[in-house]
Amino acid sequence: MGNIRIRLVKRTANELVEKHPERFGKDFDKNKLAVDELLTGQTKRLRNHIAGYVTTIMK
């Protein structure tokens, strides 16, 4: 079974990929840094969830 992600993670990740597709790729660590730059006020755990979903989208 796969991971279940909350709607906030999916919506935020999809919006980031639509607005800034050139900043993301298949590398989780680079995506994590890009998400950290683009979003402010997010917890580390939420940032990692969003970066992980962005990585899944880009693959």
C-alpha positions in Angstrom: 0.0 0.0 0.0 1.1 3.5 -0.7 1.3 6.6 1.4 -1.8 8.6 2.0 -1.2 12.4 1.7 -3.4 15.1 3.0 -5.1 17.5 0.6 -3.0 20.4 1.7 0.2 18.6 0.6 -1.2 17.7 -2.8 -2.7 21.1 -3.5 0.4 23.0 -2.4 2.8 20.7 -4.4 0.6 20.9 -7.5 0.5 24.7 -7.3 4.3 24.9 -6.9 5.0 22.7 -9.8 2.6 24.7 -12.0 4.1 28.0 -11.1 7.8 27.0 -10.9 8.4 23.9 -13.0 12.0 24.8 -13.7 13.0 24.7 -10.0 12.0 21.1 -9.4 13.4 17.8 -10.5 13.8 14.2 -9.4 16.2 14.9 -6.5 14.4 15.1 -3.1 17.2 17.2 -1.5 17.1 19.9 -4.2 13.3 19.9 -4.1 13.4 20.3 -0.3 15.6 23.4 -0.7 13.3 24.9 -3.4 10.2 24.3 -1.3 11.9 25.9 1.7 12.7 29.0 -0.4 9.3 29.3 -2.0 7.2 28.7 1.2 7.6 30.5 4.5 6.1 29.5 7.8 6.0 25.8 7.1 7.1 23.2 9.6 10.0 20.9 8.7 7.7 17.9 8.5 5.2 19.6 6.2 8.0 20.9 4.0 9.4 17.4 3.7 6.0 16.0 2.8 5.5 18.6 0.1 9.0 18.0 -1.3 8.4 14.3 -1.4 5.2 14.7 -3.3 6.8 17.1 -5.7 9.5 14.5 -6.3 6.8 11.9 -7.0 5.1 14.2 -9.4 8.3 15.0 -11.3 9.1 11.3 -11.8 
